[in-house]
Every structure is written in C-alpha cells, then in structure tokens.
Amino acid sequence: METATPQNIMVFIKRLGRPVFTTHELVSISGKSASTIVQSLNRLEQKGLLIKIYRGIWAEPGAKVLSSFEIIPYLFPRQRVYVSFITALHLHGIVEQIPQVITVASLSHTRTIRTKAGVFSVHQLTPGFFSGFDWYKGEGSFLIAEPEKALIDSLYLSSRKKKQFGHFPEIHFSKEFSFKKAARWVERIAEKKIRQYVLEKLKTVEKQKSLVVG
C-alpha cells in the first residue's frame, strides 16, 4: 500500500487544479485518512509550500495574491451567504474607502472569522429578508447584494450597530441606483420600529447623495 508522503499528497493537490482547497477534498480523492492528510499538509506548510488559510482550508502560495473573496465558498461550504453591507457598497463603487473587514450576510448567527486571507464579519438576517443578491460580475465566484439591497442591509444593521453601519463619510450613487427600489426593500422589514427607522435613514441618505455621472 502506498504511504502518504508530502510529495505524493502534492500530486493530489495539483490534480485539483486550483490554488485553494480543503482537507476534506484531499481525503476524498486520495483515500487516505484525515489524520494522515493533515500531517502531510502540516509538513508542507512548514516547508513553505502551503499556507493554512483557516481550519481545513489551504492554499498554494503563488505570484498572484490570494483574494479574500476566493475563500468564501470554502469558508461557508454548507450554507448560502452573500457579501453585503459596507463591502458590497465598496465593490459597487458607492463607498470609496476600502473596508478592512469583509462583511457577509447569513442566516446563521453573527460572528467574526479571522483567516490568513482576511477577516470576515458575518451578520445574521431573518429568512424573509435574506434576498436581493446575485453572482458577482467581476473576478471571483461569490454572491453579492445588489446596490440597493446592500444599502438597506447596512441601514438595517445600523438600527442595532449605529456607529458601525449608519454613517457613510463618502458615498456616491450612479444614475442607475434606484432609491425607489431601495424603499421597496425597506417595506420587507418585518419589525415596524426598525422599518420606520431605516426609512428615515434612507431619506436622509437620499438628500445627501452625490450623483456620479457615467
């Protein structure tokens, strides 16, 4: 029986054909035990041939810097999440400042996940409000809130975390941005008090908007 050395584990890694992979994937394609695979991966990391991104998530170092967004499918393999709030507003060009944390909407509990590829702030939304997203059109395979929903998600959270999500120092809207569409998202907030709060915040943002031509 062939032993699992770091060298032949690298063969299985190359077979996957991508820079990011999981321990579980290697166990599945190699037929080796999880403990054997982890031992080999740890040796490869010690030699500088691999980077341990997070528990069970690994990457090969390369010339291209690993994007935080690339690991989202691996970080949340059993649940659907989407990039929203400040991060989505930045990716849509509405907020100029680059967020230090990747903000993600989820149906699971709120938490912070720290990885070697970035810090992820996960915020729980109710099932009835968990919508308004699609696949990102740029580089990477992840779900992202549409511009209007990202804004309302932020204002929704600001009802509880005002300092973190309620203030936008520099915010710009393209001609395509629809405040009417944003208001329709507000109508889907179940809690009356929060719905009224978000609507007032939306009206304030609309009055202060800076229109970007193009």
N, C-alpha and C positions, 0 to 999 in steps of 0.2 A: 504493500500500500504506500502511495506517495506521501511523504511528510509535507507539512505546511510550513515552508520556509518563507521569509520575507520576499525572496526572489520569485518564487512561483506564485505568491499572492499578488505581486506586481503584474503578473501575466493576466490574472483575473481582473485587476483594476483597469489595465489597458483595454481589455475586452469590452468593458462598459462604454468606453469611447467618450467620456466627458470628465471634466475636472472635479466635479462634486459627486459624492456617492455615500452610501450608508453601510454600516456594518452588516445590517440585515441583508442588503443586496449581495454582498460578498459571501455571506453564509449560504444564501440560496443558490448562487451559481457555482460555488466551489464544492459544496457538500461537506465542508469542514464544520467543526463545532464553533459556536460563538466565542468560547474562551480561546480557542486556537487562533481564530481570526484576529481577535483583539490583541493577543500577544504579538502577532506578526505586525499588525498596524502600529502598535506602540514602538516596536523596534525601528520601523520605517520612519516614524516621526522623530525618533532620537537621532537618526542619521540625516535628518533634514529633507527626506524625500516626500514626506506627507505633512499636512497641517491638520490638527484636530480642531475643527470649527466649533463643535458642540458635542454633547453626548451622542455618540453613534453617527455623527456626520463628519466626513473627512474631505480633504481636497488636496490635489496635487499643486504645488507651487509652480507658477509659470510666469512668463513675461507679462501677461495681462493681469492686472489687479482684479481680484475676485470682487464682484459687486455684492452688496448686502442683499439685493433683491433676488440674486440667483439661488440663495439658500432657502427662500420662503417655502417652496414646495416640499423641501426635505425637513424643515423645521416644524411644519404642520401637516404631516402626511395623512392624518385620519380626520381632518376637519377642514372645512372651507373657511378661508379668511380672505380679506381684501385690504389692500393698502388704502388708507383714508386719512382724514384729519389734515394736519399740517403737512405731512409728507406728500399726500396726493395733491394738495393745493400747490406745493412747490413744483411737482412734476408737471402739473398743468400750466405752470407759468404765472399763477396768481400770486403766490408768495415768493419773493426773491431770495430771502435768506435760506440757506441750505440747513435743513433740520439736522441736529446731532443724533437724533433717535428716529428710527423707522416706526411710524405709528400705524397700527393694524387694527381693523375691526374684526371681532369674532363673536361667536355665540357662547364661547366658554368664558371662564372667569378672568377678570382683569389681572394682569401680571406683567412683570418685566423680565425679558430673556436677554442675557448678556452672552454674546458669542465673539469669536475672533474675527468675524466678518461684520460685526456691528451690533448695536443694542436695539432690541425690538420692544416697543411698548404696546401691549395688547389690551384693547378696551372692549368690554362686553356690551353688545347691543341686544335689544329684545328681538325675537324672531320676526315680528311684524315690521321691524324697521331695518332688518338685515337684507338690503337690496340696493339697486341703483349702481351696480358695478359691472365691469366687463374686462376682457383681457387688455392688458397694456399694449398700446400700438408701437411703442419704442422697443428698445432692446430688453430682453428678459421675458420670461414666461410667468407672469403673475397677474392676479386680478387687482383692479384699481377702481375706486369710486369715480363716477363721472363728476365733473367740476362742481355742479350744483349740490350733489349729494355730499361731496367732501366738505363743502362749506357748512351745510346743515348738520352733518355729523359733528363738526368742530363746535358749532354753537350749541348743539345738544349736550355735548360733554361739558361745555362751559357753565351749564346750569349747576354742575357739581364741582367743577375744577376751573373756576373763573380765571385764575391767574395763568393757567397753562393754555387754555384754548379760546378765551374770549377776547383777546386783544391781538390785532394784526398791525404791526408797525408800518409795514409797506405791503399794500395789497392792490393789485391791478387786475382789471377784468377785460377780456377781449369782447368784441362786438357779439360773439356767438354766445356768451354767457347769458343765461335767462334767469332773471330774478323771479319771474312768474313760475318757472319750473321749480326753482328753489322753494318758493312759497307752497307749492303743491306737496313737496316733501315734508314741510312743516305740518301740514294737515294730517299726516300719517302718524304723528307723535301721539301716543295714547293718553299720556298724562296731561290734563288740561293746563295745570300751572306751568309745566315745562313747555308746553306748546305755545302758550302766550308769551313766555319769556323769550323763546327762540324767535318768534315772530317779531318781537320788538327789537331784538338784536339784529335781525336780518334787515329791518327797515333802517336802522342806524348805519349798517354797513353800506346799504344802497345809497344813502345820502352822501356818504363819504367816499364813494367809489372814484377811482381814477381810470378813465377809459383809455385803453391801449388800442391804437389804430393798427389794423393789419390782421 
